[in-house]
Amino acid sequence: MRPVLATRKSLTLSEKIAGINEAEKGVKKNSEIAEDFVILPNTLSDFLINTDKILNTGNSIGNDRKTTRGPENPKVDECVLKWFKQV
């Protein structure tokens, strides 16, 4: 029986990479791998389509993050950090 899926689940980069590695081994079907991670099969397909992007991001920023988006204004972010360290 298929597990109940949450409406929206964010995986960390390390979980995405683990799913990609499982799919590349070719031992299980993608639908079985998706069930193991409690995600929809098309979500796993998105991971496989964006494999290069996910792996490069994981190497550059770390695997524990769930999002890859940076600050909207990096200079403002740096200034706020400097200000915060002064206080």
PyMOL Python script that loads the backbone (N, CA, C, O; Angstrom):
from pymol import cmd

cmd.read_pdbstr("""\
ATOM      1  N   MET A   1       0.834  -1.182   0.000  1.00  0.00           N
ATOM      2  CA  MET A   1       0.000   0.000   0.000  1.00  0.00           C
ATOM      3  C   MET A   1       0.873   1.238   0.000  1.00  0.00           C
ATOM      4  O   MET A   1       1.888   1.286   0.695  1.00  0.00           O
ATOM      5  N   ARG A   2       0.498   2.209  -0.751  1.00  0.00           N
ATOM      6  CA  ARG A   2       1.267   3.439  -0.896  1.00  0.00           C
ATOM      7  C   ARG A   2       1.099   4.325   0.334  1.00  0.00           C
ATOM      8  O   ARG A   2      -0.025   4.502   0.803  1.00  0.00           O
ATOM      9  N   PRO A   3       2.191   4.892   0.876  1.00  0.00           N
ATOM     10  CA  PRO A   3       2.070   5.762   2.051  1.00  0.00           C
ATOM     11  C   PRO A   3       1.358   7.067   1.714  1.00  0.00           C
ATOM     12  O   PRO A   3       1.370   7.531   0.573  1.00  0.00           O
ATOM     13  N   VAL A   4       0.746   7.637   2.731  1.00  0.00           N
ATOM     14  CA  VAL A   4       0.052   8.911   2.552  1.00  0.00           C
ATOM     15  C   VAL A   4       1.095  10.008   2.388  1.00  0.00           C
ATOM     16  O   VAL A   4       2.029  10.106   3.183  1.00  0.00           O
ATOM     17  N   LEU A   5       0.937  10.832   1.358  1.00  0.00           N
ATOM     18  CA  LEU A   5       1.893  11.887   1.073  1.00  0.00           C
ATOM     19  C   LEU A   5       1.424  13.199   1.673  1.00  0.00           C
ATOM     20  O   LEU A   5       0.233  13.509   1.651  1.00  0.00           O
ATOM     21  N   ALA A   6       2.349  13.958   2.199  1.00  0.00           N
ATOM     22  CA  ALA A   6       2.031  15.291   2.681  1.00  0.00           C
ATOM     23  C   ALA A   6       1.748  16.189   1.489  1.00  0.00           C
ATOM     24  O   ALA A   6       2.117  15.869   0.359  1.00  0.00           O
ATOM     25  N   THR A   7       1.099  17.301   1.742  1.00  0.00           N
ATOM     26  CA  THR A   7       0.785  18.185   0.638  1.00  0.00           C
ATOM     27  C   THR A   7       2.045  18.790   0.034  1.00  0.00           C
ATOM     28  O   THR A   7       2.112  19.016  -1.174  1.00  0.00           O
ATOM     29  N   ARG A   8       3.042  19.050   0.873  1.00  0.00           N
ATOM     30  CA  ARG A   8       4.294  19.618   0.374  1.00  0.00           C
ATOM     31  C   ARG A   8       5.408  19.184   1.294  1.00  0.00           C
ATOM     32  O   ARG A   8       5.310  19.362   2.509  1.00  0.00           O
ATOM     33  N   LYS A   9       6.472  18.614   0.742  1.00  0.00           N
ATOM     34  CA  LYS A   9       7.588  18.150   1.551  1.00  0.00           C
ATOM     35  C   LYS A   9       8.878  18.677   0.948  1.00  0.00           C
ATOM     36  O   LYS A   9       9.145  18.476  -0.237  1.00  0.00           O
ATOM     37  N   SER A  10       9.675  19.350   1.765  1.00  0.00           N
ATOM     38  CA  SER A  10      10.964  19.854   1.311  1.00  0.00           C
ATOM     39  C   SER A  10      12.052  18.889   1.755  1.00  0.00           C
ATOM     40  O   SER A  10      12.175  18.570   2.937  1.00  0.00           O
ATOM     41  N   LEU A  11      12.825  18.437   0.804  1.00  0.00           N
ATOM     42  CA  LEU A  11      13.945  17.560   1.118  1.00  0.00           C
ATOM     43  C   LEU A  11      15.226  18.369   1.158  1.00  0.00           C
ATOM     44  O   LEU A  11      15.369  19.356   0.436  1.00  0.00           O
ATOM     45  N   THR A  12      16.155  17.952   2.001  1.00  0.00           N
ATOM     46  CA  THR A  12      17.457  18.597   2.011  1.00  0.00           C
ATOM     47  C   THR A  12      18.221  18.156   0.770  1.00  0.00           C
ATOM     48  O   THR A  12      17.845  17.195   0.100  1.00  0.00           O
ATOM     49  N   LEU A  13      19.290  18.869   0.478  1.00  0.00           N
ATOM     50  CA  LEU A  13      20.098  18.506  -0.691  1.00  0.00           C
ATOM     51  C   LEU A  13      20.686  17.107  -0.531  1.00  0.00           C
ATOM     52  O   LEU A  13      20.810  16.378  -1.515  1.00  0.00           O
ATOM     53  N   SER A  14      21.050  16.720   0.694  1.00  0.00           N
ATOM     54  CA  SER A  14      21.616  15.387   0.894  1.00  0.00           C
ATOM     55  C   SER A  14      20.571  14.304   0.616  1.00  0.00           C
ATOM     56  O   SER A  14      20.914  13.240   0.101  1.00  0.00           O
ATOM     57  N   GLU A  15      19.301  14.560   0.950  1.00  0.00           N
ATOM     58  CA  GLU A  15      18.242  13.598   0.652  1.00  0.00           C
ATOM     59  C   GLU A  15      17.999  13.519  -0.852  1.00  0.00           C
ATOM     60  O   GLU A  15      17.756  12.438  -1.388  1.00  0.00           O
ATOM     61  N   LYS A  16      18.064  14.663  -1.534  1.00  0.00           N
ATOM     62  CA  LYS A  16      17.902  14.668  -2.986  1.00  0.00           C
ATOM     63  C   LYS A  16      19.040  13.895  -3.645  1.00  0.00           C
ATOM     64  O   LYS A  16      18.811  13.120  -4.574  1.00  0.00           O
ATOM     65  N   ILE A  17      20.255  14.103  -3.169  1.00  0.00           N
ATOM     66  CA  ILE A  17      21.415  13.412  -3.729  1.00  0.00           C
ATOM     67  C   ILE A  17      21.304  11.908  -3.483  1.00  0.00           C
ATOM     68  O   ILE A  17      21.661  11.106  -4.346  1.00  0.00           O
ATOM     69  N   ALA A  18      20.805  11.525  -2.294  1.00  0.00           N
ATOM     70  CA  ALA A  18      20.618  10.098  -2.005  1.00  0.00           C
ATOM     71  C   ALA A  18      19.600   9.484  -2.967  1.00  0.00           C
ATOM     72  O   ALA A  18      19.790   8.363  -3.439  1.00  0.00           O
ATOM     73  N   GLY A  19      18.529  10.210  -3.254  1.00  0.00           N
ATOM     74  CA  GLY A  19      17.536   9.724  -4.215  1.00  0.00           C
ATOM     75  C   GLY A  19      18.111   9.585  -5.612  1.00  0.00           C
ATOM     76  O   GLY A  19      17.823   8.619  -6.318  1.00  0.00           O
ATOM     77  N   ILE A  20      18.921  10.547  -6.007  1.00  0.00           N
ATOM     78  CA  ILE A  20      19.575  10.497  -7.323  1.00  0.00           C
ATOM     79  C   ILE A  20      20.510   9.295  -7.401  1.00  0.00           C
ATOM     80  O   ILE A  20      20.526   8.581  -8.403  1.00  0.00           O
ATOM     81  N   ASN A  21      21.288   9.072  -6.342  1.00  0.00           N
ATOM     82  CA  ASN A  21      22.215   7.937  -6.318  1.00  0.00           C
ATOM     83  C   ASN A  21      21.472   6.608  -6.396  1.00  0.00           C
ATOM     84  O   ASN A  21      21.911   5.693  -7.093  1.00  0.00           O
ATOM     85  N   GLU A  22      20.345   6.493  -5.684  1.00  0.00           N
ATOM     86  CA  GLU A  22      19.540   5.268  -5.746  1.00  0.00           C
ATOM     87  C   GLU A  22      19.034   5.027  -7.164  1.00  0.00           C
ATOM     88  O   GLU A  22      19.061   3.900  -7.657  1.00  0.00           O
ATOM     89  N   ALA A  23      18.575   6.090  -7.813  1.00  0.00           N
ATOM     90  CA  ALA A  23      18.043   5.952  -9.171  1.00  0.00           C
ATOM     91  C   ALA A  23      19.148   5.579 -10.161  1.00  0.00           C
ATOM     92  O   ALA A  23      18.912   4.811 -11.094  1.00  0.00           O
ATOM     93  N   GLU A  24      20.348   6.116  -9.961  1.00  0.00           N
ATOM     94  CA  GLU A  24      21.450   5.819 -10.876  1.00  0.00           C
ATOM     95  C   GLU A  24      21.956   4.387 -10.719  1.00  0.00           C
ATOM     96  O   GLU A  24      22.510   3.821 -11.661  1.00  0.00           O
ATOM     97  N   LYS A  25      21.771   3.795  -9.534  1.00  0.00           N
ATOM     98  CA  LYS A  25      22.168   2.392  -9.350  1.00  0.00           C
ATOM     99  C   LYS A  25      21.343   1.477 -10.237  1.00  0.00           C
ATOM    100  O   LYS A  25      21.837   0.472 -10.748  1.00  0.00           O
ATOM    101  N   GLY A  26      20.066   1.843 -10.414  1.00  0.00           N
ATOM    102  CA  GLY A  26      19.203   1.063 -11.285  1.00  0.00           C
ATOM    103  C   GLY A  26      18.654  -0.206 -10.673  1.00  0.00           C
ATOM    104  O   GLY A  26      18.104  -1.039 -11.393  1.00  0.00           O
ATOM    105  N   VAL A  27      18.785  -0.384  -9.354  1.00  0.00           N
ATOM    106  CA  VAL A  27      18.301  -1.593  -8.704  1.00  0.00           C
ATOM    107  C   VAL A  27      16.790  -1.547  -8.519  1.00  0.00           C
ATOM    108  O   VAL A  27      16.106  -2.555  -8.702  1.00  0.00           O
ATOM    109  N   LYS A  28      16.267  -0.371  -8.155  1.00  0.00           N
ATOM    110  CA  LYS A  28      14.837  -0.207  -7.915  1.00  0.00           C
ATOM    111  C   LYS A  28      14.221   0.663  -9.006  1.00  0.00           C
ATOM    112  O   LYS A  28      14.916   1.397  -9.707  1.00  0.00           O
ATOM    113  N   LYS A  29      12.905   0.563  -9.129  1.00  0.00           N
ATOM    114  CA  LYS A  29      12.182   1.458 -10.030  1.00  0.00           C
ATOM    115  C   LYS A  29      12.099   2.833  -9.384  1.00  0.00           C
ATOM    116  O   LYS A  29      12.192   2.963  -8.163  1.00  0.00           O
ATOM    117  N   ASN A  30      11.927   3.847 -10.202  1.00  0.00           N
ATOM    118  CA  ASN A  30      11.818   5.210  -9.671  1.00  0.00           C
ATOM    119  C   ASN A  30      10.609   5.354  -8.752  1.00  0.00           C
ATOM    120  O   ASN A  30      10.664   6.099  -7.773  1.00  0.00           O
ATOM    121  N   SER A  31       9.531   4.660  -9.050  1.00  0.00           N
ATOM    122  CA  SER A  31       8.348   4.751  -8.188  1.00  0.00           C
ATOM    123  C   SER A  31       8.620   4.155  -6.809  1.00  0.00           C
ATOM    124  O   SER A  31       8.099   4.655  -5.811  1.00  0.00           O
ATOM    125  N   GLU A  32       9.426   3.098  -6.737  1.00  0.00           N
ATOM    126  CA  GLU A  32       9.782   2.498  -5.448  1.00  0.00           C
ATOM    127  C   GLU A  32      10.694   3.424  -4.649  1.00  0.00           C
ATOM    128  O   GLU A  32      10.562   3.537  -3.431  1.00  0.00           O
ATOM    129  N   ILE A  33      11.604   4.074  -5.333  1.00  0.00           N
ATOM    130  CA  ILE A  33      12.497   5.029  -4.666  1.00  0.00           C
ATOM    131  C   ILE A  33      11.685   6.203  -4.134  1.00  0.00           C
ATOM    132  O   ILE A  33      11.922   6.672  -3.021  1.00  0.00           O
ATOM    133  N   ALA A  34      10.734   6.674  -4.924  1.00  0.00           N
ATOM    134  CA  ALA A  34       9.882   7.777  -4.495  1.00  0.00           C
ATOM    135  C   ALA A  34       9.082   7.386  -3.253  1.00  0.00           C
ATOM    136  O   ALA A  34       8.913   8.205  -2.350  1.00  0.00           O
ATOM    137  N   GLU A  35       8.594   6.162  -3.193  1.00  0.00           N
ATOM    138  CA  GLU A  35       7.867   5.705  -2.013  1.00  0.00           C
ATOM    139  C   GLU A  35       8.774   5.675  -0.793  1.00  0.00           C
ATOM    140  O   GLU A  35       8.340   6.012   0.309  1.00  0.00           O
ATOM    141  N   ASP A  36      10.027   5.274  -0.975  1.00  0.00           N
ATOM    142  CA  ASP A  36      10.975   5.243   0.144  1.00  0.00           C
ATOM    143  C   ASP A  36      11.189   6.637   0.734  1.00  0.00           C
ATOM    144  O   ASP A  36      11.318   6.789   1.949  1.00  0.00           O
ATOM    145  N   PHE A  37      11.227   7.644  -0.122  1.00  0.00           N
ATOM    146  CA  PHE A  37      11.446   9.018   0.328  1.00  0.00           C
ATOM    147  C   PHE A  37      10.139   9.760   0.607  1.00  0.00           C
ATOM    148  O   PHE A  37      10.162  10.927   0.998  1.00  0.00           O
ATOM    149  N   VAL A  38       9.011   9.099   0.411  1.00  0.00           N
ATOM    150  CA  VAL A  38       7.662   9.644   0.620  1.00  0.00           C
ATOM    151  C   VAL A  38       7.476  10.925  -0.209  1.00  0.00           C
ATOM    152  O   VAL A  38       7.077  11.972   0.300  1.00  0.00           O
ATOM    153  N   ILE A  39       7.779  10.796  -1.490  1.00  0.00           N
ATOM    154  CA  ILE A  39       7.565  11.875  -2.447  1.00  0.00           C
ATOM    155  C   ILE A  39       6.869  11.286  -3.667  1.00  0.00           C
ATOM    156  O   ILE A  39       6.810  10.067  -3.827  1.00  0.00           O
ATOM    157  N   LEU A  40       6.353  12.139  -4.509  1.00  0.00           N
ATOM    158  CA  LEU A  40       5.723  11.674  -5.741  1.00  0.00           C
ATOM    159  C   LEU A  40       6.792  11.289  -6.761  1.00  0.00           C
ATOM    160  O   LEU A  40       7.881  11.862  -6.756  1.00  0.00           O
ATOM    161  N   PRO A  41       6.495  10.328  -7.635  1.00  0.00           N
ATOM    162  CA  PRO A  41       7.472   9.924  -8.651  1.00  0.00           C
ATOM    163  C   PRO A  41       7.908  11.064  -9.572  1.00  0.00           C
ATOM    164  O   PRO A  41       9.058  11.094 -10.009  1.00  0.00           O
ATOM    165  N   ASN A  42       7.004  12.003  -9.872  1.00  0.00           N
ATOM    166  CA  ASN A  42       7.402  13.097 -10.757  1.00  0.00           C
ATOM    167  C   ASN A  42       8.376  14.053 -10.052  1.00  0.00           C
ATOM    168  O   ASN A  42       9.151  14.741 -10.716  1.00  0.00           O
ATOM    169  N   THR A  43       8.341  14.101  -8.718  1.00  0.00           N
ATOM    170  CA  THR A  43       9.318  14.898  -7.982  1.00  0.00           C
ATOM    171  C   THR A  43      10.700  14.284  -8.134  1.00  0.00           C
ATOM    172  O   THR A  43      11.683  14.999  -8.328  1.00  0.00           O
ATOM    173  N   LEU A  44      10.777  12.968  -8.047  1.00  0.00           N
ATOM    174  CA  LEU A  44      12.052  12.289  -8.266  1.00  0.00           C
ATOM    175  C   LEU A  44      12.533  12.512  -9.690  1.00  0.00           C
ATOM    176  O   LEU A  44      13.730  12.685  -9.918  1.00  0.00           O
ATOM    177  N   SER A  45      11.627  12.512 -10.641  1.00  0.00           N
ATOM    178  CA  SER A  45      11.999  12.789 -12.035  1.00  0.00           C
ATOM    179  C   SER A  45      12.582  14.190 -12.175  1.00  0.00           C
ATOM    180  O   SER A  45      13.530  14.393 -12.934  1.00  0.00           O
ATOM    181  N   ASP A  46      12.022  15.162 -11.446  1.00  0.00           N
ATOM    182  CA  ASP A  46      12.570  16.519 -11.462  1.00  0.00           C
ATOM    183  C   ASP A  46      13.997  16.528 -10.918  1.00  0.00           C
ATOM    184  O   ASP A  46      14.862  17.231 -11.441  1.00  0.00           O
ATOM    185  N   PHE A  47      14.239  15.739  -9.858  1.00  0.00           N
ATOM    186  CA  PHE A  47      15.598  15.643  -9.310  1.00  0.00           C
ATOM    187  C   PHE A  47      16.549  15.079 -10.361  1.00  0.00           C
ATOM    188  O   PHE A  47      17.672  15.560 -10.511  1.00  0.00           O
ATOM    189  N   LEU A  48      16.100  14.065 -11.083  1.00  0.00           N
ATOM    190  CA  LEU A  48      16.960  13.431 -12.082  1.00  0.00           C
ATOM    191  C   LEU A  48      17.217  14.360 -13.262  1.00  0.00           C
ATOM    192  O   LEU A  48      18.302  14.336 -13.842  1.00  0.00           O
ATOM    193  N   ILE A  49      16.234  15.175 -13.621  1.00  0.00           N
ATOM    194  CA  ILE A  49      16.435  16.137 -14.702  1.00  0.00           C
ATOM    195  C   ILE A  49      17.446  17.202 -14.291  1.00  0.00           C
ATOM    196  O   ILE A  49      18.262  17.635 -15.104  1.00  0.00           O
ATOM    197  N   ASN A  50      17.390  17.621 -13.033  1.00  0.00           N
ATOM    198  CA  ASN A  50      18.268  18.683 -12.522  1.00  0.00           C
ATOM    199  C   ASN A  50      19.451  18.136 -11.730  1.00  0.00           C
ATOM    200  O   ASN A  50      19.932  18.796 -10.810  1.00  0.00           O
ATOM    201  N   THR A  51      19.921  16.953 -12.072  1.00  0.00           N
ATOM    202  CA  THR A  51      21.004  16.303 -11.324  1.00  0.00           C
ATOM    203  C   THR A  51      22.254  17.176 -11.242  1.00  0.00           C
ATOM    204  O   THR A  51      22.815  17.346 -10.160  1.00  0.00           O
ATOM    205  N   ASP A  52      22.691  17.724 -12.355  1.00  0.00           N
ATOM    206  CA  ASP A  52      23.913  18.535 -12.350  1.00  0.00           C
ATOM    207  C   ASP A  52      23.773  19.743 -11.427  1.00  0.00           C
ATOM    208  O   ASP A  52      24.683  20.049 -10.657  1.00  0.00           O
ATOM    209  N   LYS A  53      22.660  20.410 -11.503  1.00  0.00           N
ATOM    210  CA  LYS A  53      22.427  21.586 -10.669  1.00  0.00           C
ATOM    211  C   LYS A  53      22.417  21.212  -9.188  1.00  0.00           C
ATOM    212  O   LYS A  53      23.010  21.915  -8.369  1.00  0.00           O
ATOM    213  N   ILE A  54      21.753  20.118  -8.841  1.00  0.00           N
ATOM    214  CA  ILE A  54      21.665  19.686  -7.443  1.00  0.00           C
ATOM    215  C   ILE A  54      23.044  19.301  -6.921  1.00  0.00           C
ATOM    216  O   ILE A  54      23.410  19.688  -5.811  1.00  0.00           O
ATOM    217  N   LEU A  55      23.807  18.551  -7.694  1.00  0.00           N
ATOM    218  CA  LEU A  55      25.131  18.124  -7.245  1.00  0.00           C
ATOM    219  C   LEU A  55      26.089  19.300  -7.105  1.00  0.00           C
ATOM    220  O   LEU A  55      26.851  19.363  -6.141  1.00  0.00           O
ATOM    221  N   ASN A  56      26.060  20.232  -8.056  1.00  0.00           N
ATOM    222  CA  ASN A  56      26.936  21.400  -7.972  1.00  0.00           C
ATOM    223  C   ASN A  56      26.573  22.280  -6.788  1.00  0.00           C
ATOM    224  O   ASN A  56      27.456  22.797  -6.103  1.00  0.00           O
ATOM    225  N   THR A  57      25.296  22.453  -6.546  1.00  0.00           N
ATOM    226  CA  THR A  57      24.850  23.266  -5.420  1.00  0.00           C
ATOM    227  C   THR A  57      25.228  22.605  -4.112  1.00  0.00           C
ATOM    228  O   THR A  57      25.661  23.278  -3.176  1.00  0.00           O
ATOM    229  N   GLY A  58      25.070  21.296  -4.039  1.00  0.00           N
ATOM    230  CA  GLY A  58      25.434  20.569  -2.826  1.00  0.00           C
ATOM    231  C   GLY A  58      26.908  20.700  -2.509  1.00  0.00           C
ATOM    232  O   GLY A  58      27.290  20.791  -1.342  1.00  0.00           O
ATOM    233  N   ASN A  59      27.741  20.709  -3.540  1.00  0.00           N
ATOM    234  CA  ASN A  59      29.184  20.841  -3.321  1.00  0.00           C
ATOM    235  C   ASN A  59      29.571  22.252  -2.907  1.00  0.00           C
ATOM    236  O   ASN A  59      30.525  22.430  -2.149  1.00  0.00           O
ATOM    237  N   SER A  60      28.848  23.262  -3.392  1.00  0.00           N
ATOM    238  CA  SER A  60      29.243  24.642  -3.135  1.00  0.00           C
ATOM    239  C   SER A  60      28.700  25.206  -1.831  1.00  0.00           C
ATOM    240  O   SER A  60      29.392  25.981  -1.171  1.00  0.00           O
ATOM    241  N   ILE A  61      27.473  24.837  -1.435  1.00  0.00           N
ATOM    242  CA  ILE A  61      26.896  25.458  -0.233  1.00  0.00           C
ATOM    243  C   ILE A  61      26.657  24.483   0.894  1.00  0.00           C
ATOM    244  O   ILE A  61      26.290  24.914   1.988  1.00  0.00           O
ATOM    245  N   GLY A  62      26.839  23.211   0.694  1.00  0.00           N
ATOM    246  CA  GLY A  62      26.602  22.224   1.739  1.00  0.00           C
ATOM    247  C   GLY A  62      25.315  21.460   1.495  1.00  0.00           C
ATOM    248  O   GLY A  62      24.438  21.917   0.762  1.00  0.00           O
ATOM    249  N   ASN A  63      25.209  20.302   2.111  1.00  0.00           N
ATOM    250  CA  ASN A  63      24.089  19.416   1.834  1.00  0.00           C
ATOM    251  C   ASN A  63      22.946  19.522   2.823  1.00  0.00           C
ATOM    252  O   ASN A  63      21.918  18.874   2.627  1.00  0.00           O
ATOM    253  N   ASP A  64      23.082  20.308   3.874  1.00  0.00           N
ATOM    254  CA  ASP A  64      22.039  20.357   4.889  1.00  0.00           C
ATOM    255  C   ASP A  64      20.962  21.390   4.594  1.00  0.00           C
ATOM    256  O   ASP A  64      19.948  21.435   5.290  1.00  0.00           O
ATOM    257  N   ARG A  65      21.156  22.203   3.599  1.00  0.00           N
ATOM    258  CA  ARG A  65      20.172  23.243   3.271  1.00  0.00           C
ATOM    259  C   ARG A  65      19.033  22.662   2.458  1.00  0.00           C
ATOM    260  O   ARG A  65      19.195  21.676   1.739  1.00  0.00           O
ATOM    261  N   LYS A  66      17.875  23.296   2.587  1.00  0.00           N
ATOM    262  CA  LYS A  66      16.716  22.875   1.811  1.00  0.00           C
ATOM    263  C   LYS A  66      16.498  23.778   0.603  1.00  0.00           C
ATOM    264  O   LYS A  66      15.895  23.355  -0.383  1.00  0.00           O
ATOM    265  N   THR A  67      16.976  25.007   0.670  1.00  0.00           N
ATOM    266  CA  THR A  67      16.814  25.922  -0.452  1.00  0.00           C
ATOM    267  C   THR A  67      18.177  26.331  -0.980  1.00  0.00           C
ATOM    268  O   THR A  67      19.176  26.294  -0.262  1.00  0.00           O
ATOM    269  N   THR A  68      18.201  26.718  -2.234  1.00  0.00           N
ATOM    270  CA  THR A  68      19.469  27.116  -2.846  1.00  0.00           C
ATOM    271  C   THR A  68      19.501  28.598  -3.157  1.00  0.00           C
ATOM    272  O   THR A  68      20.503  29.117  -3.648  1.00  0.00           O
ATOM    273  N   ARG A  69      18.416  29.271  -2.872  1.00  0.00           N
ATOM    274  CA  ARG A  69      18.325  30.688  -3.204  1.00  0.00           C
ATOM    275  C   ARG A  69      19.153  31.509  -2.223  1.00  0.00           C
ATOM    276  O   ARG A  69      19.117  31.264  -1.018  1.00  0.00           O
ATOM    277  N   GLY A  70      19.885  32.469  -2.732  1.00  0.00           N
ATOM    278  CA  GLY A  70      20.678  33.371  -1.916  1.00  0.00           C
ATOM    279  C   GLY A  70      19.897  34.633  -1.596  1.00  0.00           C
ATOM    280  O   GLY A  70      18.715  34.733  -1.923  1.00  0.00           O
ATOM    281  N   PRO A  71      20.549  35.595  -0.959  1.00  0.00           N
ATOM    282  CA  PRO A  71      19.851  36.837  -0.631  1.00  0.00           C
ATOM    283  C   PRO A  71      19.534  37.642  -1.888  1.00  0.00           C
ATOM    284  O   PRO A  71      20.226  37.542  -2.901  1.00  0.00           O
ATOM    285  N   GLU A  72      18.473  38.439  -1.798  1.00  0.00           N
ATOM    286  CA  GLU A  72      18.061  39.253  -2.945  1.00  0.00           C
ATOM    287  C   GLU A  72      19.070  40.375  -3.189  1.00  0.00           C
ATOM    288  O   GLU A  72      19.384  40.700  -4.334  1.00  0.00           O
ATOM    289  N   ASN A  73      19.567  40.957  -2.113  1.00  0.00           N
ATOM    290  CA  ASN A  73      20.573  42.014  -2.203  1.00  0.00           C
ATOM    291  C   ASN A  73      21.782  41.613  -1.355  1.00  0.00           C
ATOM    292  O   ASN A  73      21.790  41.852  -0.147  1.00  0.00           O
ATOM    293  N   PRO A  74      22.792  41.011  -1.963  1.00  0.00           N
ATOM    294  CA  PRO A  74      23.931  40.517  -1.191  1.00  0.00           C
ATOM    295  C   PRO A  74      24.676  41.620  -0.430  1.00  0.00           C
ATOM    296  O   PRO A  74      25.163  41.386   0.676  1.00  0.00           O
ATOM    297  N   LYS A  75      24.768  42.814  -1.013  1.00  0.00           N
ATOM    298  CA  LYS A  75      25.486  43.896  -0.331  1.00  0.00           C
ATOM    299  C   LYS A  75      24.747  44.320   0.934  1.00  0.00           C
ATOM    300  O   LYS A  75      25.371  44.572   1.965  1.00  0.00           O
ATOM    301  N   VAL A  76      23.432  44.399   0.860  1.00  0.00           N
ATOM    302  CA  VAL A  76      22.638  44.747   2.036  1.00  0.00           C
ATOM    303  C   VAL A  76      22.801  43.660   3.097  1.00  0.00           C
ATOM    304  O   VAL A  76      22.917  43.956   4.286  1.00  0.00           O
ATOM    305  N   ASP A  77      22.808  42.428   2.667  1.00  0.00           N
ATOM    306  CA  ASP A  77      22.975  41.318   3.594  1.00  0.00           C
ATOM    307  C   ASP A  77      24.324  41.396   4.310  1.00  0.00           C
ATOM    308  O   ASP A  77      24.400  41.166   5.517  1.00  0.00           O
ATOM    309  N   GLU A  78      25.385  41.718   3.572  1.00  0.00           N
ATOM    310  CA  GLU A  78      26.709  41.864   4.175  1.00  0.00           C
ATOM    311  C   GLU A  78      26.737  43.011   5.181  1.00  0.00           C
ATOM    312  O   GLU A  78      27.310  42.875   6.262  1.00  0.00           O
ATOM    313  N   CYS A  79      26.128  44.127   4.833  1.00  0.00           N
ATOM    314  CA  CYS A  79      26.094  45.283   5.736  1.00  0.00           C
ATOM    315  C   CYS A  79      25.321  44.974   7.010  1.00  0.00           C
ATOM    316  O   CYS A  79      25.741  45.363   8.100  1.00  0.00           O
ATOM    317  N   VAL A  80      24.213  44.290   6.884  1.00  0.00           N
ATOM    318  CA  VAL A  80      23.433  43.922   8.073  1.00  0.00           C
ATOM    319  C   VAL A  80      24.241  42.965   8.954  1.00  0.00           C
ATOM    320  O   VAL A  80      24.194  43.067  10.180  1.00  0.00           O
ATOM    321  N   LEU A  81      24.970  42.050   8.350  1.00  0.00           N
ATOM    322  CA  LEU A  81      25.813  41.142   9.110  1.00  0.00           C
ATOM    323  C   LEU A  81      26.903  41.891   9.864  1.00  0.00           C
ATOM    324  O   LEU A  81      27.157  41.606  11.034  1.00  0.00           O
ATOM    325  N   LYS A  82      27.555  42.857   9.196  1.00  0.00           N
ATOM    326  CA  LYS A  82      28.581  43.684   9.858  1.00  0.00           C
ATOM    327  C   LYS A  82      27.960  44.443  11.024  1.00  0.00           C
ATOM    328  O   LYS A  82      28.533  44.491  12.113  1.00  0.00           O
ATOM    329  N   TRP A  83      26.789  45.038  10.798  1.00  0.00           N
ATOM    330  CA  TRP A  83      26.112  45.783  11.838  1.00  0.00           C
ATOM    331  C   TRP A  83      25.743  44.891  13.013  1.00  0.00           C
ATOM    332  O   TRP A  83      25.878  45.284  14.172  1.00  0.00           O
ATOM    333  N   PHE A  84      25.281  43.698  12.705  1.00  0.00           N
ATOM    334  CA  PHE A  84      24.880  42.763  13.746  1.00  0.00           C
ATOM    335  C   PHE A  84      26.079  42.338  14.587  1.00  0.00           C
ATOM    336  O   PHE A  84      25.960  42.189  15.803  1.00  0.00           O
ATOM    337  N   LYS A  85      27.232  42.140  13.951  1.00  0.00           N
ATOM    338  CA  LYS A  85      28.431  41.759  14.693  1.00  0.00           C
ATOM    339  C   LYS A  85      28.960  42.891  15.567  1.00  0.00           C
ATOM    340  O   LYS A  85      29.593  42.642  16.593  1.00  0.00           O
ATOM    341  N   GLN A  86      28.703  44.126  15.165  1.00  0.00           N
ATOM    342  CA  GLN A  86      29.157  45.280  15.966  1.00  0.00           C
ATOM    343  C   GLN A  86      28.340  45.406  17.247  1.00  0.00           C
ATOM    344  O   GLN A  86      28.869  45.814  18.281  1.00  0.00           O
ATOM    345  N   VAL A  87      27.087  45.067  17.189  1.00  0.00           N
ATOM    346  CA  VAL A  87      26.188  45.229  18.340  1.00  0.00           C
ATOM    347  C   VAL A  87      26.402  44.117  19.294  1.00  0.00           C
ATOM    348  O   VAL A  87      25.746  44.062  20.334  1.00  0.00           O
TER     349      VAL A  87
END
""", "prot")
cmd.dss("prot")
cmd.show_as("cartoon", "prot")
cmd.util.cbc("prot")
cmd.orient("prot")
